[in-house]
Each structure stands twice: as C-alpha cells, then as structure tokens.
C-alpha cells in the first residue's frame, strides 16, 4: 500500500462544526444499532472495537462507547441510518479532495499520490521544494481507476509517481486541472534517524533528573536553567554525555501552578519558573532602587531554597514574576532588541497566540465560559480585541519565552563545552489538560470531548484518565501536521535529544469519552508512519537522538518498527524479565536507553528498602496485605541481587559477616547495566546522592502525597545542593564506576 493510500483511504471529512457527544440517548441507541454496521464504521475511522487486556484476554468495547468516540471524531453513529450515511461518506471523503490533506513519505521510497478531478480533465502535479529549492514534476502513471459520482459530478482519479530523489523536508504539492487548483503538504522523512549511530561505536551514559528539585545555593527555591547548565558541566567533566530532564513545558502564567510537569499548559513553549533572574543581562543596568527590589524578592524566598521537605512553586513563581516584570521594562540595547524581535519572528503566530492566552489567563479562571465560547475563539472579533487591549501583557509573555530560549541555549552550550556528545535531553509529555493554552489555541486539531488515558491494568484496575484531550487524527492531517511539527521544532531548538513519554501514543491512544469511567474507552489509531516520520525528520535536522518511552501494553511489532526508524527504546532494570527470572544483561536491546529506575518508581535506595510498599500501604493503595506485598517485592529483589552476585558485582553475604551496603548495591546494579549492549545508560541523580523519596506516587492526589514537589536530598533527607556535588563521595563514586566500566 502506498503512503498516500495508507494515510487517506479511511479518513473522514473534516466536519464543519465541533463534535457533539451524544448524551443518554446514545446509550439507548447503542442497543438498537446493527453491531456489524457499527463495527465497520469504527474500523473505517480507526476506532478499535476490542483490545487485549493486561490479563491477556480480548475485551470488547461497549457499543455506547463506540458511538461516543465516533461522535468525538465528528461521525454520527447513533442510528443505523446515520451509520449507513457515515459509511457512504467515508467512501466518498477522499474523492471530494483534489489532493490528500498531507502526504508523508520516506526518502528514496517510491510513492504514489492520487489526484481527484473531473473525469477526463488533463491534470499536472508539481512539487515546490522547501526554501525556494526549485520545482519538480510528478509523473502520471497508467493506472485505471473507475470514476465515482461525487454529488452529481463524475470524478476521476489520476495517479502520480513522486520523484525518488526528493530531499528531506517540508515541500508543497500543487495539482492543476483547468480552473481546478489545489495544494497540499508533502513531507519527506528519513528512512532511519541516524543521530544515534555514533553511540553504537562508543556507548554513552548520562544523568536523569527532575530539574525543579535540583537547586544550587543561588537558586530561588526551585532548580533553574542555570542550575541545568552547572549540572551538565559538572557531570560532563566526569564523562557523562547528556542530562535528561523532566518536561520543561509551560504551566499556568500566574500562581497557582500545576505541580506535575506532565500536565502542562502547552507542549511547545517553556516554563518561566525555570528562569535564572540574575542571568538576564538587563539586570546589570537596572537603577539601584529597582535592583535592590529584585534582591529583596530573592531574599524573601531564600528560606524556601533551604527547605528539604517540600518545594513551593507558587511562592517562588510569584516572587520571580515581580522581578521579571521589572526586567521586562528595562531598556534593551539595540542588539538585544534585535535578537528579541528575531525570536518573535521565527516563533510566529504560535508564540503570539500562546502569549495572548497567557495574558487573558492572568485574570480569567480556567473554568470561565470564555474558553469554550466559539465567539471568543482565536480569530474572532472578541479575541482580536483582547489581543489589542492586552498588547503589553502579550509582549511580556513573548519576552519570557525569549529569555527561556536564551538560557536553554546557554545550558546546551555549557553541556557541549564540558564534552557531552548530546547535552540536554528534553522530555515530551503525552498531552495537555483541558484548561490549557493548547486546548484553546489548538482546539481545531484536538478532540475536546474525550480524554487520553489507559485501560485497566494490574496496577490500576479501574483504568486511568489523564484528563488530556488527544490530537484529532484527521484534523491534524488537515492542518498539514504543522502543530506537531512546530512543537517538536521548538523543543529541539537547543537540545541533543528528546524522550517521548508514552511514544506508543503516536500509534494509538486510549480515548475516554466525557462522562465515561476510565476503563470504558477505546483505542483510536493514528497515522504512525506520518507522526514517527515527522519526529525523525525534526530530530535529524536538530541533530538530536530520540528515546521512546515504550513501556506498558503495546502491539509486538511496535518496538521493531521504532528500532527500524532509528528511535531508541527504554529498558528499566526492574521490568526486564525473561520468564520468571531477571533478564540477563547481554539480552537487553541494543537500541535502547537502559536505567535502573524511572521517575514513577522510588529512588533505588528506597526501592531496596521497600519504602514504596509501606507508602502504598499507608495511602490505602494496596489490594492485599502489606505483608504479602512486601514478601513478593523481597522475592523479586532477591532474584535480581542473585544475578548481580552471580556476575561478580557484589561479594555476597558471608556467614556472620557484614552485609552488602546500600551504596555498594546501587553501584552494583548500575555496573550490571554497563554489561548490556544498550547504547545509552541512565543514572538517576537521586541514586547518585542516596535520596529515598519517590517524586511521583501514581494513583494519588496532592492531598495524599506531594507529587513532583520533593527537593533533592540525601540519605538523611537534608537538601543536597549542586554546590555540594563536587565533594560528594557517593556521587563521585557512582559516576566514576559507570564511566570506567563503559570506557575503561
């Protein structure tokens, strides 16, 4: 099947109105529609009617749920008549378009493009290469296709072969047939992302951390971009190739802010909370009174910087915003102003719209009707009036993003100067919440009547609802995948890599219609050839490695596909098993980032002690007794330690002699991973300093546990500052052990 056929043969037309989710009448209708017709329609629109559960058994999706999910896609399916009409429209949809909305192909692969014009019309297809790179012609093929009646017009299909020497990039196809003319995006992507190839010759390792938790004695109570630069320089000098950080996406523009970095307001722009105020050049030119005011604001939150129990984002951000306001209004030199203007030009309308949302959101609550009112949407008279009225506030939020960009650039430069091959590796969250900037500015390419989540599994037997609207597959294609491209290009602008959280979501996502329980959803398929291809293209252009978080339930072929496209997978020591035994290190995947743990698990010191069992028991999250849970944990732990001892990384427990220390065990587990063929190895900063507390306890709210609010600490719970790391024996010992094991 050609690229164009695969992308567009089953795409629905874009509805004129937002999707309407049926209420109670859908459930009633579900029992009266023909289930075979409904299944055909679901299949036509990429909606799974069944799935394999964590128990290994097939599970059917309820008919009422299918009707709601189809409605969220803009497809009415609550009666047999509606289904038949929708099936007919699905057949006609490609014929209504002269060209597909977008075509994404692999470089060098033969590709055919269908062009629909009145039967018998002479037609041509030209390709305008990106950045005025010239024009090429498509070659019409001798393919006979029966014409189709489209609203009374006999419509034929001309098939064009694209040139096989097309360069990588974003090009434009134009089809002409008499007075008929149409254009579409043509994206040529690499067959295989090559940025990780050098790692096959010399494997690499790096630190993984939650940046907000990593403070220096100069921080304002939250780790910041300058702290990131220092951490990169410090670890790079010890042989590290990268620093992997949590998503740095922007949250709310004013306090209170969402603590979870995985529930941002946008995935394209960055969080000004991470700005180092003192690194902004204009500070040096503030008048003494204003400079003193900035210093006083820093002093007011200095005690928070020494707090070892819980971070206070809201207080820190409130103080920083006051300081940043003063710096925004400071006079910039001509060169600095020109740099700001150029950043705004490059960032374009996306930055303008995000800044508009931020300016409005300062005074308008997330639940205000304005956000869902069509008369206040982007492009309306109301929105444009607000754009004019809030011009200064919009300028401020543009400026904040420029400062973020500058400081991220400096962090990446510091990493590369220290000898890192990758530098900063960003984390891309799965999505944004329903009250976010993206939900307002990108509403045309999202499906707001649903949420993304996960079906029931052994850890969450009710399923999970992450409260995030998914991409609408057809509308994203209609937009030429520009929102997806813009997001990736911005995140990768000053990065050596990107970790894609739940990369399986680029293949399919679990959609939960509004009003349904988390387990009452359905998988919706995405054009993974297009999405993975665009991801590979933008990473190739940025020279960045891509790491896919491919844990959880997935179809077996997915990992092979990602590896074939040059995208690394993720291997977590505690999850890698061969039957009932821990996987031998030599059996790990080569194309992967291997690490002992992840941010959703306790640091290794806490895991070894079983702290998570006690925590989950105290929070009422266990479905059996704490004793049973601990016994299972200890049995699994002993199997892993037996493998470590077998490989000679732990001396074993002599009768009557001293046991293995926690620090020895943590080093041994990391040394075991150095024996894998995996091209990247991850060392969690929390493991390097002996932290025991988990950053995120899944299944809890802020009232139960301070998720994403735990500052970096040592075994005693006291804060560990960046300034202390050069003399931290434990930190230096682990990093030295890993570097010597990998590189001698």
Order of alpha helices (4+ residues) and beta strands (2+ residues): alpha-alpha-alpha-beta-beta-alpha-alpha-beta-beta-beta-beta-beta-beta-beta-beta-beta-alpha-beta-alpha-beta-alpha-alpha-alpha-alpha-alpha-alpha-beta-alpha-beta-beta-alpha-alpha-beta-beta-beta-alpha-beta-alpha-beta-beta-beta-beta-alpha-alpha-alpha-alpha-beta-alpha-alpha-alpha
